[in-house]
């Protein structure tokens, strides 16, 4: 897909070069227009061939598009870095919880064993007397 896009952009660039080279007429480019109807100063302009305007616009568009792509890539890399940090932190917390749970299970088993030993060391339980219903 990326190769197809690159080929398409190259074809567009070549077409723009052919179109712009066919338009060699001189045009007036106003870079400082008069402000309002009753302006006291004259507009500033230069006379240049039309293909220069077309190619400059094409190059400016490519530069702005590239800068936008770089900005987006930097933003996505930052988000990826933050997500990796959050994942590493969550993994560490999960491992700590697993260790704590294992320790708690081991402590519970130890306490059960101690309880069993304590119960075994006590005197034998008193036999329960049965109430016989003699009715």
C-alpha atoms as a printed R data frame, in Angstrom:
    type eleno elety resid chain resno       x       y       z
1   ATOM     1    CA   UNK     A     1   0.000   0.000   0.000
2   ATOM     2    CA   UNK     A     2   2.838   2.379   0.838
3   ATOM     3    CA   UNK     A     3   4.557   1.597  -2.473
4   ATOM     4    CA   UNK     A     4   1.339   2.288  -4.370
5   ATOM     5    CA   UNK     A     5   0.999   5.647  -2.616
6   ATOM     6    CA   UNK     A     6   4.610   6.545  -3.444
7   ATOM     7    CA   UNK     A     7   4.126   5.658  -7.114
8   ATOM     8    CA   UNK     A     8   0.923   7.726  -7.212
9   ATOM     9    CA   UNK     A     9   2.650  10.740  -5.676
10  ATOM    10    CA   UNK     A    10   5.530  10.448  -8.143
11  ATOM    11    CA   UNK     A    11   3.064  10.395 -11.033
12  ATOM    12    CA   UNK     A    12   1.293  13.458  -9.647
13  ATOM    13    CA   UNK     A    13   4.642  15.245  -9.329
14  ATOM    14    CA   UNK     A    14   5.636  14.381 -12.916
15  ATOM    15    CA   UNK     A    15   2.232  15.569 -14.177
16  ATOM    16    CA   UNK     A    16   2.643  18.813 -12.238
17  ATOM    17    CA   UNK     A    17   6.072  19.332 -13.802
18  ATOM    18    CA   UNK     A    18   4.659  18.815 -17.307
19  ATOM    19    CA   UNK     A    19   1.714  21.133 -16.664
20  ATOM    20    CA   UNK     A    20   3.895  23.798 -15.103
21  ATOM    21    CA   UNK     A    21   6.509  23.651 -17.880
22  ATOM    22    CA   UNK     A    22   3.768  24.238 -20.436
23  ATOM    23    CA   UNK     A    23   2.738  27.392 -18.550
24  ATOM    24    CA   UNK     A    24   5.733  29.682 -18.945
25  ATOM    25    CA   UNK     A    25   3.660  32.881 -19.160
26  ATOM    26    CA   UNK     A    26   4.632  35.651 -16.790
27  ATOM    27    CA   UNK     A    27   2.068  36.390 -14.078
28  ATOM    28    CA   UNK     A    28   1.877  39.065 -11.414
29  ATOM    29    CA   UNK     A    29   2.097  37.704  -7.875
30  ATOM    30    CA   UNK     A    30   0.830  40.184  -5.276
31  ATOM    31    CA   UNK     A    31   2.536  39.487  -1.960
32  ATOM    32    CA   UNK     A    32   1.399  42.628  -0.084
33  ATOM    33    CA   UNK     A    33  -2.119  43.601  -1.182
34  ATOM    34    CA   UNK     A    34  -3.708  46.962  -0.509
35  ATOM    35    CA   UNK     A    35  -5.693  46.940   2.697
36  ATOM    36    CA   UNK     A    36  -9.241  48.111   2.123
37  ATOM    37    CA   UNK     A    37 -10.729  50.362  -0.520
38  ATOM    38    CA   UNK     A    38  -9.101  53.614   0.631
39  ATOM    39    CA   UNK     A    39  -5.580  52.347   1.229
40  ATOM    40    CA   UNK     A    40  -2.790  54.948   1.172
41  ATOM    41    CA   UNK     A    41  -0.058  52.581  -0.012
42  ATOM    42    CA   UNK     A    42   0.238  50.627  -3.210
43  ATOM    43    CA   UNK     A    43   0.136  46.852  -3.328
44  ATOM    44    CA   UNK     A    44   3.500  45.102  -3.711
45  ATOM    45    CA   UNK     A    45   3.923  42.480  -6.409
46  ATOM    46    CA   UNK     A    46   6.455  40.675  -8.550
47  ATOM    47    CA   UNK     A    47   6.302  39.275 -12.084
48  ATOM    48    CA   UNK     A    48   7.304  35.604 -12.316
49  ATOM    49    CA   UNK     A    49   6.556  32.683 -14.654
50  ATOM    50    CA   UNK     A    50   3.466  30.651 -13.799
51  ATOM    51    CA   UNK     A    51   5.389  27.373 -13.519
52  ATOM    52    CA   UNK     A    52   7.404  28.838 -10.629
53  ATOM    53    CA   UNK     A    53   4.167  29.537  -8.762
54  ATOM    54    CA   UNK     A    54   2.855  26.012  -9.472
55  ATOM    55    CA   UNK     A    55   6.097  24.282  -8.447
56  ATOM    56    CA   UNK     A    56   6.468  26.467  -5.348
57  ATOM    57    CA   UNK     A    57   2.926  25.565  -4.292
58  ATOM    58    CA   UNK     A    58   3.662  21.873  -4.894
59  ATOM    59    CA   UNK     A    59   6.908  22.006  -2.902
60  ATOM    60    CA   UNK     A    60   5.254  23.964  -0.095
61  ATOM    61    CA   UNK     A    61   2.478  21.364   0.070
62  ATOM    62    CA   UNK     A    62   5.029  18.531   0.226
63  ATOM    63    CA   UNK     A    63   6.978  20.267   2.996
64  ATOM    64    CA   UNK     A    64   3.845  20.976   5.039
65  ATOM    65    CA   UNK     A    65   2.599  17.408   4.529
66  ATOM    66    CA   UNK     A    66   5.963  16.007   5.603
67  ATOM    67    CA   UNK     A    67   6.055  18.223   8.678
68  ATOM    68    CA   UNK     A    68   2.537  17.126   9.593
69  ATOM    69    CA   UNK     A    69   3.501  13.463   9.160
70  ATOM    70    CA   UNK     A    70   6.592  13.933  11.331
71  ATOM    71    CA   UNK     A    71   4.515  15.646  14.020
72  ATOM    72    CA   UNK     A    72   1.961  12.820  13.978
73  ATOM    73    CA   UNK     A    73   4.717  10.201  14.118
74  ATOM    74    CA   UNK     A    74   6.339  11.944  17.085
75  ATOM    75    CA   UNK     A    75   2.980  12.137  18.861
76  ATOM    76    CA   UNK     A    76   2.334   8.439  18.262
77  ATOM    77    CA   UNK     A    77   5.829   7.492  19.444
78  ATOM    78    CA   UNK     A    78   5.269   9.458  22.646
79  ATOM    79    CA   UNK     A    79   1.934   7.711  23.201
80  ATOM    80    CA   UNK     A    80   3.584   4.334  22.551
81  ATOM    81    CA   UNK     A    81   6.348   5.122  25.040
82  ATOM    82    CA   UNK     A    82   3.769   6.088  27.665
83  ATOM    83    CA   UNK     A    83   1.752   2.932  26.988
84  ATOM    84    CA   UNK     A    84   4.871   0.776  27.348
85  ATOM    85    CA   UNK     A    85   5.680   2.459  30.681
86  ATOM    86    CA   UNK     A    86   2.124   1.860  31.893
87  ATOM    87    CA   UNK     A    87   2.308  -1.772  30.763
88  ATOM    88    CA   UNK     A    88   5.614  -2.309  32.535
89  ATOM    89    CA   UNK     A    89   4.231  -0.714  35.699
90  ATOM    90    CA   UNK     A    90   1.087  -2.863  35.542
91  ATOM    91    CA   UNK     A    91   3.186  -5.996  34.957
92  ATOM    92    CA   UNK     A    92   5.324  -5.156  37.984
93  ATOM    93    CA   UNK     A    93   2.238  -4.576  40.123
94  ATOM    94    CA   UNK     A    94   0.725  -7.833  38.896
95  ATOM    95    CA   UNK     A    95   3.899  -9.729  39.774
96  ATOM    96    CA   UNK     A    96   3.971  -8.105  43.221
97  ATOM    97    CA   UNK     A    97   0.338  -9.129  43.762
98  ATOM    98    CA   UNK     A    98   1.141 -12.699  42.673
99  ATOM    99    CA   UNK     A    99   4.054 -12.866  45.102
100 ATOM   100    CA   UNK     A   100   1.888 -11.430  47.894
101 ATOM   101    CA   UNK     A   101  -0.861 -13.956  47.149
102 ATOM   102    CA   UNK     A   102   1.617 -16.841  47.160
103 ATOM   103    CA   UNK     A   103   3.031 -15.584  50.447
104 ATOM   104    CA   UNK     A   104  -0.500 -15.304  51.899
105 ATOM   105    CA   UNK     A   105  -1.347 -18.859  50.809
106 ATOM   106    CA   UNK     A   106   1.881 -20.142  52.354
107 ATOM   107    CA   UNK     A   107   1.152 -18.223  55.582
108 ATOM   108    CA   UNK     A   108  -2.386 -19.650  55.665
109 ATOM   109    CA   UNK     A   109  -1.039 -23.204  55.211
110 ATOM   110    CA   UNK     A   110   1.484 -22.607  57.980
111 ATOM   111    CA   UNK     A   111  -1.233 -21.285  60.297
112 ATOM   112    CA   UNK     A   112  -3.452 -24.308  59.522
113 ATOM   113    CA   UNK     A   113  -0.570 -26.604  60.375
114 ATOM   114    CA   UNK     A   114   0.071 -24.751  63.632
115 ATOM   115    CA   UNK     A   115  -3.643 -24.891  64.443
116 ATOM   116    CA   UNK     A   116  -3.678 -28.626  63.808
117 ATOM   117    CA   UNK     A   117  -0.664 -29.087  66.082
118 ATOM   118    CA   UNK     A   118  -2.265 -26.943  68.786
119 ATOM   119    CA   UNK     A   119  -5.493 -28.904  68.598
120 ATOM   120    CA   UNK     A   120  -3.614 -32.181  68.718
121 ATOM   121    CA   UNK     A   121  -1.685 -31.110  71.796
122 ATOM   122    CA   UNK     A   122  -4.862 -30.287  73.718
123 ATOM   123    CA   UNK     A   123  -6.491 -32.872  75.946
124 ATOM   124    CA   UNK     A   124  -8.860 -35.222  74.226
125 ATOM   125    CA   UNK     A   125 -12.295 -33.772  73.854
126 ATOM   126    CA   UNK     A   126 -14.858 -34.602  76.466
127 ATOM   127    CA   UNK     A   127 -17.252 -37.197  75.257
128 ATOM   128    CA   UNK     A   128 -20.546 -35.749  74.522
129 ATOM   129    CA   UNK     A   129 -23.372 -37.208  76.462
130 ATOM   130    CA   UNK     A   130 -26.415 -38.236  74.611
131 ATOM   131    CA   UNK     A   131 -29.788 -37.403  75.790
132 ATOM   132    CA   UNK     A   132 -31.930 -40.393  75.310
133 ATOM   133    CA   UNK     A   133 -35.511 -39.689  74.843
134 ATOM   134    CA   UNK     A   134 -37.384 -42.308  76.792
135 ATOM   135    CA   UNK     A   135 -40.870 -41.559  75.929
